[in-house]
Amino acid sequence: MRALRGLWRWRHNPLRRTTDLVEAWVALAALLLMLLAAPALGALAGSAAQDALQRSVRQQRESRHLVTATVVRELDRAVLAAGPETVSRDIRTRVLAHWTAPDGTARSGPVVIRLDAPEPRDRFTLWTDERGRPAPRPLDPATATTHAVLAGVGAALLTACLVEGGRRLIVRRMVARRYARWDRAWERAGPDWGRTGTGS
């Protein structure tokens, strides 16, 4: 990390410029922000994500119900897989099914199931919403926690990257100003620098 390399500029050296010392302070500030602020922001983001996701888990568990459905007939096969290596493991079948909604009304409709060869009157479980419509499975608390941890780690890494980017931008501007001062000094010295007053 270049932020650590900037710290050497604190050494006592008669050739050390003021900008070298400023660059060292910028490097130290960036290092402290990466070590202290980035983990703190990551923890805050992870905690906020955990609260929101666990609240969503509770809401989904309250609003979704597991019912038992019965196959009426197979409609057609649909391969829902990410790649050819998963096709054999994740073949799903569309069936027409009947089930009873949580409010007691009879429902029927096409659903996608994971039975390889469904037969009429086969039974399977189905998640539904409060009105009895098919719904995705509710979020698992452990999965929600994993997502919250990933959000916290991502926020910490993003903070560290932004701090390092800011440090690099500041150092780049300092170096550009240093070069501009050198250019002005060379212009003041003139084209015969080093030979002025020698009679040549």
C-alpha positions in Angstrom: 0.0 0.0 0.0 1.4 3.4 -1.0 -0.1 5.0 2.1 2.6 3.2 4.2 5.4 4.3 1.9 4.4 7.9 2.5 5.3 7.6 6.2 9.0 7.5 5.6 8.9 11.2 4.8 8.8 12.0 8.5 12.4 11.1 8.8 14.7 14.0 9.7 16.4 14.9 6.5 17.8 18.3 5.4 16.4 17.8 1.9 12.9 17.1 3.2 10.4 19.5 1.7 7.2 20.8 3.3 5.2 18.9 0.7 7.0 15.7 1.8 5.8 16.2 5.4 2.2 17.0 4.2 2.3 13.9 2.1 3.3 11.9 5.2 0.4 13.4 7.2 -2.0 12.6 4.3 -0.7 9.0 4.3 -1.2 8.7 8.1 -4.7 10.1 7.9 -5.6 7.7 5.1 -4.1 4.7 7.1 -6.1 5.7 10.2 -9.3 6.1 8.2 -8.8 2.7 6.6 -8.1 1.0 10.0 -10.8 2.8 12.0 -13.5 4.4 9.8 -13.8 1.7 7.2 -14.5 -1.1 9.8 -16.9 1.2 11.7 -18.9 2.1 8.6 -18.9 -1.6 7.6 -20.2 -2.6 11.0 -22.9 0.1 10.8 -23.9 -0.9 7.2 -24.0 -4.6 8.2 -26.1 -3.9 11.3 -28.5 -1.8 9.3 -28.8 -4.5 6.6 -29.2 -7.2 9.3 -32.1 -5.2 10.9 -33.8 -4.7 7.5 -33.3 -8.2 6.3 -34.5 -9.8 9.6 -37.5 -7.6 9.5 -38.2 -8.8 6.0 -37.7 -12.4 7.1 -40.4 -11.9 9.8 -42.8 -10.2 7.4 -42.4 -12.9 4.8 -42.9 -15.7 7.4 -46.1 -14.0 8.6 -47.4 -13.4 5.1 -46.4 -16.7 3.4 -47.9 -20.1 4.1 -46.8 -23.6 3.3 -49.7 -25.6 1.8 -49.9 -29.1 0.3 -50.8 -29.1 -3.4 -51.9 -32.0 -5.6 -50.8 -32.5 -9.2 -53.6 -32.6 -11.7 -51.5 -33.1 -14.8 -48.1 -32.2 -16.2 -48.0 -29.2 -18.6 -44.5 -29.1 -20.0 -40.9 -29.4 -18.9 -38.8 -26.2 -18.4 -35.1 -26.3 -17.8 -34.2 -23.5 -15.4 -30.5 -23.8 -15.0 -27.5 -21.4 -15.1 -25.3 -23.6 -17.2 -25.0 -27.0 -18.9 -23.3 -28.6 -15.9 -26.4 -28.0 -13.7 -29.0 -29.1 -16.2 -29.2 -32.7 -15.0 -29.6 -31.6 -11.3 -32.1 -28.7 -11.8 -34.8 -29.9 -14.2 -38.2 -28.5 -13.1 -41.6 -29.4 -14.3 -44.7 -27.2 -14.9 -47.8 -28.9 -13.6 -51.4 -27.9 -13.2 -52.1 -28.2 -9.4 -54.9 -27.8 -6.9 -54.4 -26.5 -3.3 -56.3 -25.0 -0.5 -55.5 -21.3 0.3 -54.9 -20.3 3.9 -58.4 -18.7 4.0 -59.9 -22.1 3.1 -60.8 -21.4 -0.6 -59.8 -23.9 -3.3 -57.2 -22.8 -5.8 -55.7 -24.2 -8.9 -53.1 -23.1 -11.5 -49.8 -23.8 -13.1 -46.8 -24.1 -10.8 -43.2 -25.1 -11.3 -42.1 -28.1 -9.2 -38.9 -30.2 -8.8 -40.5 -33.6 -9.2 -38.8 -35.5 -12.0 -41.8 -37.5 -13.2 -45.0 -36.1 -11.6 -48.1 -38.2 -11.8 -51.7 -37.1 -11.2 -52.5 -37.0 -7.5 -48.9 -36.6 -6.5 -48.6 -34.3 -3.5 -46.0 -31.6 -2.9 -45.6 -28.5 -0.7 -46.1 -25.1 -2.1 -45.5 -21.6 -0.6 -48.4 -19.2 -1.1 -49.3 -15.6 0.0 -52.2 -14.8 2.2 -54.6 -14.9 -0.8 -53.4 -18.4 -1.8 -51.4 -17.3 -4.8 -48.0 -19.1 -5.3 -45.2 -17.2 -3.8 -41.4 -17.6 -3.4 -40.1 -19.3 -0.4 -39.5 -16.9 2.5 -36.0 -15.7 3.2 -34.1 -17.8 5.6 -32.6 -16.0 8.7 -29.2 -17.5 8.1 -29.2 -16.4 4.5 -30.3 -12.9 5.6 -27.4 -12.8 8.1 -25.0 -13.8 5.3 -26.3 -11.1 3.1 -25.9 -8.6 5.9 -22.3 -9.6 6.6 -21.5 -9.3 2.9 -23.1 -5.8 2.9 -20.9 -4.8 5.8 -17.7 -6.2 4.2 -18.6 -4.4 1.0 -19.2 -1.1 2.7 -15.9 -1.4 4.5 -14.0 -2.2 1.3 -15.7 0.6 -0.5 -14.8 3.0 2.2 -11.2 1.9 2.1 -11.1 2.2 -1.7 -12.6 5.7 -1.5 -10.0 6.8 1.2 -7.2 5.4 -0.9 -8.5 7.1 -4.0 -8.8 10.4 -2.1 -5.2 10.0 -0.9 -4.0 9.4 -4.4 -5.8 12.4 -5.7 -4.4 14.7 -3.1 -0.8 13.4 -3.7 -1.3 13.7 -7.5 -2.3 17.3 -7.1 0.6 18.0 -4.8 3.0 16.5 -7.3 1.5 18.5 -10.1 2.0 21.7 -8.1 5.5 20.7 -7.3 6.3 20.2 -11.0 4.6 23.5 -11.9 6.9 25.3 -9.4 9.9 23.6 -10.9 8.9 24.6 -14.4 8.5 28.2 -13.2 11.9 28.1 -11.5 13.5 26.8 -14.7 11.8 29.6 -16.7 13.2 32.2 -14.3 16.7 30.8 -14.6 16.6 31.3 -18.3 18.1 29.3 -21.2 21.8 30.0 -20.1 21.3 28.7 -16.6 24.7 28.0 -15.1 26.7 30.2 -17.5 25.4 33.6 -16.4 28.3 36.0 -15.5 31.0 33.6 -16.9 31.7 35.8 -19.9 30.8 33.0 -22.4 
